Structures are given as C-alpha cells and as structure tokens.
Amino acid sequence: MPKMHASPAAASDPVARRYGVAVGTGRATLSPTIELQLGHRSVRLFLTTPVTDDQVELIIAAAQSASQSSNLQVWSVVAVRNADRKRRISEAIGGQPYVADSSVFLVWVAGFRRAANIVHSRGAQVETLGYLENTLVTAVDSGIAAQNALLAAESLGLGGVFVGAVRSNPEALITELGLPEYTFPVFGVALGHPDPSEQAGIKPRLPRRAVLHHEQYDTTAWRETAAVYEERLGEYFAGHGKDGYSWADILTNRIGSIEGLHGRDSMRASLTDQGFASD
Ligand SMILES: Cc1cc2nc3c(=O)[nH]c(=O)nc-3n(C[C@H](O)[C@H](O)[C@H](O)COP(=O)(O)O)c2cc1C
C-alpha cells in the first residue's frame, strides 16, 4: 500500500480535508449542507457570548425535523443555562470544563414518559417499555435528532460537542434534572460561540473504503485502511501539538477492558431503575 500524505489539494477541497488526503469524489456536486457537514469539528472552548433563546428554539425545531421512528417522538431536551447547575453536572460527570463553560447545555433525554402518560390517560397499559427494542428506538432517535441540532447550531456560526460522559453518572443527571420514570439522559450537547483560539481542526476520518462496502460486508477492508488511518491521524495530532497519538491505542483502551467503559458497565442497572429493563 503506497503512503498517502496530505496533499495541498486537501487544504481547499472539503472532502479531502475530511479524509486528510485528496480523494476522488466523482461527478457529484457539493451542496452547502454537505460542505457544512464536512467542515464539522467538535468545539470545547467557548466565548462568553450567549446563545440566545431564539437560537435554541430554532435549533430544537431543526432537531424535531429529523426522522422519528414511527413518528413516536420519544425524546426531550432539558436546556441548562444556570451556571451552578452546569458546574454541578460538569463535576458529577468527571469535570468536563466545556459543560460548565458552554452557553447552554442541552441534555438529551431519551424516553417514553410523555408517550406513557398519553397511553395511560386513555386507560391503556404500557407493556413494552421494558424491552430492548424500545430502549434502542429512543436512543437511536435521540442521536439522530441531536445531530440535526448540532448541525443547525453550526449553520448559525455556533459550535458544540456531544457529551456522552453524562452516562458516566446518569443518577446525578436524573436527580439534577428531575427526570421521571421512563426517561434517561443519553448524552448532552454543550453549545456556545467557538473561541477561535482553540487548537482543534477538522479531524480526519477513516478512509471511505473502510466504511462503505458494496453489496456485502467486506471483512478484509479493515486491515489496510486501519494502517493508513493510524498514520494519518497520528500526523493530524502531531500537527496539533500532540505527538505519539495512536488511534489503535484509543480503540484498545475503549473496548479492550472494562475500565474503558469509564464506570458505564452498570448501565443496565441504571436503565432498569428508570423503567428500561431492556429485555
Ligand atoms: C455520542 C457522542 C458522545 C460524545 N461524548 C464526548 C464526551 O463526553 N466528551 C468529549 O470531549 N467529546 C465527546 N464526543 C465528541 C467526540 O470525541 C468527537 O466527535 C470525535 O472525537 C470526533 O471529533 P470531531 O467531532 O471534532 O470530528 C462525543 C461524540 C458523540 C457522537
């Protein structure tokens, strides 16, 4: 496999920038939406300028515009602006400063509380909320909606970062936000105006052939693409002041041992407490 180094083309072509190397994109024309998606980066350093309530409402309208399983609409968002509450949440989930420093911390609450209330109000039972399928439905739909929200925020010149660390201490979020049975905090999205001094760029992704398979799953594509990516991401981080970065190390730490779950190995118990036994 020849070495692929970032070429000058990578600086101006949004697709090349995403992969960290010039790649063919055929005849398809870029749209402004795709350009925005290709330019995504997580923002963890914010200016103090507030995100307005009107902006939050627009962002949530974009989130609600996402496709929804059976149009059930089984997620909610708690928008946290209060400085003390953001600080308490930040401390409870491991001290992420971007939660405390965000203008607004949107906590994505998966769940069927609203749906269950409606069904109960009709005198009917809810028999299926303890099944894994419904846990998946609400978690999947939450993720789809939240990505719409983050992209909408980015289109307004804002920035943000998903915060899965809320699942490192779901009980703290449940208490802090008063979350009832049949709800669960799946992640947060910290939003604000990006501080331009943040040393972060567009992080290259795996070569496309690692993830795009045709007709059937290619069980061999991983080996060569992983080697290419290991080098490319290492170069990216070296260029951002972090030498010796290894993506394979990250994967190994994350899925190689229980410690990599950062305390989330008791997730089923936390879910069960909230009504999601996930059988
Ligand atoms: C569901 C989800 C949870 C995440 N949780 C965290 C988090 O807790 N802390 C954090 O710093 N970044 C978090 N991230 C951001 C990822 O680290 C980031 O998207 C990834 O490294 C790629 O970088 P980029 O978004 O800048 O392209 C999360 C992303 C997702 C999708």
The ligand as an SDF file (V2000), in Angstrom:
LIG
                    3D

 31 33  0  0  0  0  0  0  0  0999 V2000
  -22.4950   10.3030   21.3570 C   0  0  0  0  0  0  0  0  0  0  0  0
  -21.2010   11.0720   21.4910 C   0  0  0  0  0  0  0  0  0  0  0  0
  -20.6730   11.2800   22.7400 C   0  0  0  0  0  0  0  0  0  0  0  0
  -19.5090   12.0520   22.8910 C   0  0  0  0  0  0  0  0  0  0  0  0
  -19.0550   12.3020   24.1430 N   0  0  0  0  0  0  0  0  0  0  0  0
  -17.9950   13.1150   24.3130 C   0  0  0  0  0  0  0  0  0  0  0  0
  -17.5750   13.4660   25.6260 C   0  0  0  0  0  0  0  0  0  0  0  0
  -18.1420   13.0120   26.6260 O   0  0  0  0  0  0  0  0  0  0  0  0
  -16.5290   14.3060   25.7540 N   0  0  0  0  0  0  0  0  0  0  0  0
  -15.8970   14.8240   24.6470 C   0  0  0  0  0  0  0  0  0  0  0  0
  -14.9470   15.6050   24.8260 O   0  0  0  0  0  0  0  0  0  0  0  0
  -16.2720   14.5190   23.3910 N   0  0  0  0  0  0  0  0  0  0  0  0
  -17.3150   13.6830   23.2000 C   0  0  0  0  0  0  0  0  0  0  0  0
  -17.7380   13.3910   21.9370 N   0  0  0  0  0  0  0  0  0  0  0  0
  -17.0820   14.0120   20.7850 C   0  0  0  0  0  0  0  0  0  0  0  0
  -16.1530   13.0560   20.0680 C   0  0  0  0  0  0  0  0  0  0  0  0
  -14.9930   12.8470   20.8520 O   0  0  0  0  0  0  0  0  0  0  0  0
  -15.7850   13.6590   18.7000 C   0  0  0  0  0  0  0  0  0  0  0  0
  -16.9390   13.8110   17.9210 O   0  0  0  0  0  0  0  0  0  0  0  0
  -14.7850   12.7700   17.9610 C   0  0  0  0  0  0  0  0  0  0  0  0
  -13.5560   12.7050   18.6260 O   0  0  0  0  0  0  0  0  0  0  0  0
  -14.5230   13.2830   16.5510 C   0  0  0  0  0  0  0  0  0  0  0  0
  -14.0470   14.6130   16.6110 O   0  0  0  0  0  0  0  0  0  0  0  0
  -14.7980   15.7870   15.8590 P   0  0  0  0  0  0  0  0  0  0  0  0
  -16.2300   15.8100   16.3270 O   0  0  0  0  0  0  0  0  0  0  0  0
  -14.0650   17.0380   16.2050 O   0  0  0  0  0  0  0  0  0  0  0  0
  -14.7200   15.4820   14.3920 O   0  0  0  0  0  0  0  0  0  0  0  0
  -18.8520   12.5820   21.7560 C   0  0  0  0  0  0  0  0  0  0  0  0
  -19.3900   12.3340   20.4940 C   0  0  0  0  0  0  0  0  0  0  0  0
  -20.5350   11.5860   20.3610 C   0  0  0  0  0  0  0  0  0  0  0  0
  -21.1120   11.3460   18.9770 C   0  0  0  0  0  0  0  0  0  0  0  0
  1  2  1  0
  2  3  1  0
  2 30  2  0
  3  4  2  0
  4  5  1  0
  4 28  1  0
  5  6  2  0
  6  7  1  0
  6 13  1  0
  7  8  2  0
  7  9  1  0
  9 10  1  0
 10 11  2  0
 10 12  1  0
 12 13  2  0
 13 14  1  0
 14 15  1  0
 14 28  1  0
 15 16  1  0
 16 17  1  0
 16 18  1  0
 18 19  1  0
 18 20  1  0
 20 21  1  0
 20 22  1  0
 22 23  1  0
 23 24  1  0
 24 25  2  0
 24 26  1  0
 24 27  1  0
 28 29  2  0
 29 30  1  0
 30 31  1  0
M  END
$$$$
